[in-house]
């Protein structure tokens, strides 16, 4: 009904705009009894209105920034007898205002618009203060203390919520008059405060820079409506910054100058001569830096430029230094460690132990089943016997737990190790307050980006050693740069690459197929039907067939045959977000079958409907809440009165206001990129031709290696073949490798 009404409303707008015969407009006013539908994105709404002179409620459709039951609306529009829904009033203009009756005020306050006021308390407020209740909240909030059971904290929450709603409403109306949806109003308010409208008027392009979910084109549309010329320098400079920021979101630290100008010219549709001047001005602000990569003149964001230069300096210092512990007799230490672990090391592992205990910097890399964990344990046993103080860290909570389990030592996430300082930004551990360790071991280091590596090296004591452990053949970090790959490629760092698959690991089809893919061979897809294995292939003929089979596998087959919990143990990993077998569509389908809608509370925001019990993922670092990009959790509670949800992450409860829900997405299915650094008991991996733009060898390899006990590869053989043949995408534009070379210029 609502989609049809919205489509009809669009057609009506076209009619009254002059593309067809004009429809005479008439006024209509009344109290909103029920909001049947309201889209926070577009503002489109379907209302049931009590209108004087009408015995029955009137259905009105239109567009408004925000709307609550109890509000009074004045509309201009025309009546239409809809063939399915009957008589409706289609509005061209709708204006809302606070209600002025006791009943309307009670409904308005009890609608959930203000945290701390639900239907019951709204009734008490109106009974106590009558039609003066709005004035009391806004001008005399101390009078609220007259009510039994209300204290200063609740009064402060109510008055703050009232003031916030007032400003947000103004912001939403302002944005909507410039063709912008209203869902980002809360985030805009929290970013700019009461200055939101003046900031946007002064420079609308700040929205694309500061507000996630508002892109450059939306900001540019506002700029045009505010009278900013196409060739204005503020627009040209914003376009260059946006083009560079987009490159950074794709993993680059910069872009070749010609590519940057061409991208900005295509985006802005203005001559490159204007952009040349804009780029010169931007370089003069020290926000951008320039330099060469492989003979090409490149432009970098300054903070990434300085971070890579700092990393190169510290890495050179580490590589040239000696460990702080006394010399170790490797000929005696290796057999001692072998006896402790009850194994015999391979020749490559013995050489790795020798390097690790005799150098201040080492990289250990290799795929699954090659003995990285065994090697690290042996090195740590030898060094701890010498009283070397060791700190262990990994980028994600799951990786840190695995590291702790395998070593028997405490391991932390990198963010927790460095100790976030939410008040002042950054980390508490830095050059002035270094970590208390002689050796820092970082696992899953392939996913450590430039900024995080710079922070780690700042916190590393000047005497300490560094061991980086990871699989360089996996996908690079989600953030900018390719630190591990650049360190290895520079030749300036001692590297141990383990390649021999140990006998026990070789019995795993997950391990053998991962190595086959990494070497450019098709994985073995056939298995004996009576055989129980850890790697299965399920063929799907079409995307629709794939969706149906995937749901059957997750919902029924894996729990029934292997005793796996569909929520806790099974993770669907997708090559991309879009498409019928992408994360967005699959999350809707899997939520439908695993956590179906009931009478329990739910909340819809930013394109998702969240229910109690949902599996969710944090998609940006939030230092205040201490949750980070890629963290998985379960939604445990929804409080409609406080407009909050509670999500549990690894036993820790975190609260989110409704306006913060764009930091979360459903996580029944996540992208392979977001799975880096994590392992799951079982992985279901759809690979279809509809994913062709993303099919690369390292993507498939990373997906397969995320499964610990079981991997189900679902899809088309030719799509898997395309992924196996697909080499990694072009090198990221990063200058770290150049700076690490012996003759690098320190510009």
PERASUL-V809457 format. One record per backbone hydrogen bond with DSSP energy under -0.5 kcal/mol. NH is the residue of the N-H (numbers start at 1). CO is the residue of the C=O. E is the energy in kcal/mol with one decimal. If there is no record, write none. Layout:
NH:CO:E  NH:CO:E
//
This chain:
5:1:-2.7  6:2:-2.5  7:3:-2.5  8:4:-2.9  9:5:-2.3  10:6:-1.9  11:7:-2.0  12:8:-2.5  13:9:-2.3  14:10:-1.8  15:11:-1.9  16:12:-2.6  17:13:-1.3  18:15:-1.5  19:14:-1.8  20:15:-0.9  26:77:-2.5  28:75:-2.0  30:73:-1.9  31:50:-1.8  32:71:-3.0  33:31:-0.7  33:48:-2.4  34:48:-1.6  36:34:-0.9  36:46:-1.4  37:46:-1.7  39:44:-2.7  40:38:-0.7  43:39:-2.6  45:62:-2.8  46:37:-2.5  47:60:-3.2  48:34:-2.6  49:47:-0.6  49:58:-3.2  50:31:-3.2  51:49:-0.8  54:51:-2.1  55:53:-0.5  58:49:-3.1  60:47:-2.4  60:58:-0.6  61:89:-2.2  62:45:-1.8  64:43:-2.4  70:32:-3.2  71:68:-1.8  72:97:-2.5  73:30:-2.8  74:95:-2.6  75:28:-3.5  76:93:-2.1  77:26:-2.2  78:90:-2.1  80:88:-2.6  82:80:-1.1  82:86:-2.7  86:82:-1.9  88:80:-2.9  89:59:-2.8  90:78:-2.7  90:88:-0.7  91:61:-3.0  91:89:-0.7  92:76:-3.6  93:76:-1.8  95:74:-2.7  97:72:-2.0  105:101:-2.8  106:102:-2.3  107:103:-2.2  108:104:-2.5  109:105:-2.8  110:106:-2.1  111:108:-1.0  112:109:-0.7  116:641:-1.0  117:114:-1.9  117:641:-0.6  118:116:-0.5  122:118:-2.5  123:119:-1.8  124:120:-1.6  125:121:-2.4  126:122:-2.3  127:123:-2.3  128:124:-1.9  129:125:-2.7  130:126:-2.4  132:129:-1.8  133:130:-1.5  136:132:-2.3  137:133:-2.2  138:134:-2.3  139:135:-3.1  140:135:-0.9  140:136:-1.2  143:140:-1.9  144:141:-1.8  145:142:-1.5  146:143:-1.9  147:144:-1.7  150:147:-1.4  155:151:-2.1  156:152:-2.7  157:153:-2.1  158:154:-2.5  159:155:-2.7  160:156:-2.2  161:157:-2.2  162:158:-2.4  163:159:-2.4  164:160:-2.5  165:161:-2.5  166:162:-2.0  167:163:-2.1  168:164:-3.0  169:165:-2.4  170:166:-1.6  171:167:-2.5  172:168:-3.0  173:169:-2.6  174:170:-2.4  175:171:-2.9  176:172:-2.8  177:173:-2.1  178:174:-0.6  178:175:-1.2  179:176:-1.9  180:175:-2.1  182:40:-1.3  183:40:-0.7  185:182:-1.7  188:184:-2.5  189:185:-2.6  190:186:-2.5  191:187:-1.7  192:188:-2.8  193:189:-2.9  195:192:-1.3  196:193:-1.6  199:195:-2.9  200:196:-2.3  201:197:-2.5  202:198:-2.1  203:199:-2.4  206:203:-1.9  207:204:-1.6  209:205:-1.2  210:206:-2.7  211:207:-2.6  212:210:-0.7  214:211:-1.8  215:213:-0.6  219:215:-1.9  220:216:-3.0  221:217:-2.1  222:218:-1.9  223:219:-2.5  224:220:-2.4  225:221:-1.9  226:222:-1.8  227:224:-1.3  228:223:-2.8  232:229:-1.4  236:232:-2.2  237:233:-2.8  238:234:-1.6  239:235:-2.2  240:236:-2.0  241:237:-2.2  242:238:-2.4  243:239:-2.5  244:240:-2.2  245:241:-2.4  246:242:-2.5  247:243:-1.5  248:244:-2.0  249:245:-2.1  250:246:-0.9  250:247:-0.5  251:248:-2.0  252:247:-2.2  253:733:-2.9  254:733:-0.9  255:299:-2.3  257:297:-3.5  260:256:-2.6  261:257:-2.5  262:258:-2.2  263:259:-2.6  264:260:-2.4  265:261:-2.5  266:262:-2.2  267:263:-2.1  268:264:-2.8  269:265:-2.4  270:265:-0.6  274:271:-0.7  275:271:-1.2  276:272:-2.6  277:273:-1.6  278:274:-2.0  279:275:-2.9  280:276:-2.1  281:277:-2.0  282:278:-2.3  283:279:-2.6  284:280:-1.3  285:282:-1.3  286:283:-1.0  287:282:-0.9  288:282:-0.7  289:300:-2.5  291:298:-2.1  293:296:-2.2  296:293:-2.1  298:291:-3.8  298:296:-0.5  299:255:-3.2  300:289:-3.4  301:253:-1.3  302:287:-2.7  304:301:-0.7  305:301:-2.1  306:302:-2.7  307:303:-1.6  308:304:-2.5  309:305:-2.1  310:306:-2.3  311:307:-2.5  312:308:-2.3  313:309:-1.8  314:310:-2.3  315:311:-2.7  316:312:-2.2  317:313:-1.9  318:314:-2.5  319:315:-2.9  320:316:-1.7  321:317:-0.8  321:318:-0.8  330:328:-1.2  332:329:-1.0  333:329:-2.5  334:330:-2.5  336:332:-1.5  337:333:-2.3  338:334:-2.4  339:335:-2.3  340:336:-2.0  341:337:-2.0  342:338:-1.5  343:338:-1.6  345:343:-0.5  350:346:-2.2  351:347:-2.1  352:348:-1.8  353:349:-2.5  354:350:-2.2  355:351:-2.4  356:352:-2.7  357:353:-2.2  358:354:-0.8  358:355:-0.7  359:355:-0.9  360:321:-0.6  362:466:-1.7  363:494:-2.3  364:468:-3.0  365:363:-0.5  365:496:-2.8  366:470:-0.8  367:498:-0.5  370:367:-1.0  375:371:-2.3  376:372:-2.6  377:373:-2.4  378:374:-2.1  379:375:-2.3  380:376:-2.6  381:377:-2.4  382:378:-2.1  383:379:-2.4  384:380:-2.8  385:381:-1.6  386:382:-0.6  386:383:-0.8  387:384:-1.9  388:383:-2.1  390:388:-0.5  391:439:-2.6  392:410:-0.5  393:441:-2.4  394:412:-1.6  395:443:-0.6  400:396:-2.2  401:397:-2.2  402:398:-2.2  403:399:-2.2  404:400:-2.2  405:401:-2.6  406:402:-2.3  407:403:-1.6  408:404:-2.3  412:392:-1.9  414:394:-1.7  417:413:-2.7  418:414:-2.5  419:415:-1.0  421:426:-2.4  422:420:-0.6  425:421:-2.4  428:418:-0.6  428:419:-3.7  429:418:-2.2  430:428:-0.6  430:433:-0.7  435:459:-2.9  437:435:-1.1  438:389:-3.2  439:389:-1.8  440:465:-2.3  441:391:-2.8  441:439:-0.5  442:440:-0.5  442:467:-2.7  443:393:-2.5  443:441:-0.6  445:469:-2.5  447:444:-1.5  448:445:-1.4  449:447:-0.6  450:480:-2.3  453:449:-2.4  454:450:-2.3  455:451:-1.9  456:452:-2.3  457:453:-2.5  458:454:-1.9  459:455:-1.6  460:456:-1.0  464:461:-1.1  465:438:-2.7  466:360:-2.6  467:440:-2.7  468:362:-2.5  469:442:-3.0  469:467:-0.5  470:364:-2.2  472:470:-0.7  474:471:-1.7  477:446:-0.6  481:251:-2.9  486:482:-2.6  487:483:-2.5  488:484:-2.2  489:485:-2.7  490:486:-1.7  491:487:-0.6  491:488:-1.0  493:487:-0.5  496:363:-3.0  497:495:-0.5  498:365:-2.8  498:496:-0.7  502:369:-2.3  502:500:-0.5  506:502:-2.5  507:503:-0.7  507:504:-0.9  508:505:-1.9  509:507:-0.5  512:508:-2.4  513:509:-2.2  514:510:-2.0  515:511:-2.2  516:512:-2.0  517:513:-2.5  518:514:-2.3  519:515:-1.5  520:517:-1.7  521:516:-3.3  525:523:-0.7  531:528:-2.0  533:531:-0.6  536:711:-2.5  538:713:-2.7  539:537:-0.5  540:715:-2.1  546:542:-2.6  547:543:-2.5  548:544:-2.2  549:545:-2.4  550:546:-2.5  551:547:-2.3  552:548:-2.1  553:549:-2.6  554:550:-2.6  555:551:-2.9  556:552:-2.2  557:552:-2.2  558:553:-2.5  560:556:-2.6  561:557:-3.0  562:558:-2.1  563:559:-1.0  564:558:-1.2  566:564:-0.6  569:565:-2.6  570:565:-1.1  571:682:-2.1  572:668:-1.4  573:684:-2.4  574:670:-2.5  575:686:-0.6  582:579:-1.8  583:576:-1.2  584:577:-1.7  585:579:-0.6  586:582:-2.2  587:583:-2.2  588:584:-1.3  589:585:-2.0  590:586:-3.2  591:587:-2.3  592:588:-1.8  593:589:-1.4  594:590:-2.8  595:591:-2.2  603:610:-2.1  605:603:-0.5  605:608:-2.3  608:605:-2.1  610:603:-3.3  610:608:-0.5  612:601:-0.8  613:635:-3.7  614:611:-2.1  616:614:-0.5  616:633:-2.6  617:665:-2.5  618:631:-2.5  619:663:-2.6  622:627:-3.1  623:621:-0.5  626:622:-1.2  627:622:-1.8  630:618:-3.3  631:628:-2.7  633:616:-2.8  634:648:-1.8  635:614:-2.7  636:634:-0.6  636:646:-2.9  637:646:-1.4  639:644:-3.3  640:638:-0.7  643:639:-1.1  644:639:-2.0  645:656:-2.6  646:637:-2.4  647:654:-2.9  648:634:-3.0  649:647:-0.6  649:652:-3.2  650:648:-0.6  652:649:-2.4  654:647:-2.9  656:645:-2.5  658:643:-1.9  660:657:-2.0  661:658:-1.5  663:660:-2.0  664:661:-1.5  665:617:-1.7  667:615:-3.1  670:572:-2.4  672:574:-2.3  675:671:-0.7  675:672:-0.9  676:673:-1.1  678:675:-2.1  680:706:-2.6  682:569:-2.1  683:710:-2.1  684:571:-2.1  685:683:-0.5  685:712:-3.1  686:573:-0.7  686:684:-0.6  687:714:-3.1  691:688:-1.9  692:689:-2.0  694:691:-2.6  695:691:-0.7  695:692:-0.8  696:694:-0.8  697:726:-3.5  700:696:-2.1  701:697:-2.8  702:698:-2.1  703:699:-2.2  704:700:-2.5  705:701:-2.1  706:703:-1.1  707:704:-1.4  708:680:-3.0  709:680:-0.5  709:681:-1.7  710:681:-1.4  711:534:-2.0  712:683:-2.9  713:536:-3.3  713:711:-0.6  714:685:-2.3  714:712:-0.6  715:538:-2.3  716:687:-1.9  720:716:-1.9  721:717:-2.6  722:718:-2.1  723:719:-2.1  724:720:-2.4  725:721:-2.1  726:722:-1.4  727:725:-0.7  734:732:-1.3  739:735:-2.0  740:736:-1.5  741:737:-0.8  741:738:-0.7  744:741:-1.9  747:745:-1.5
//
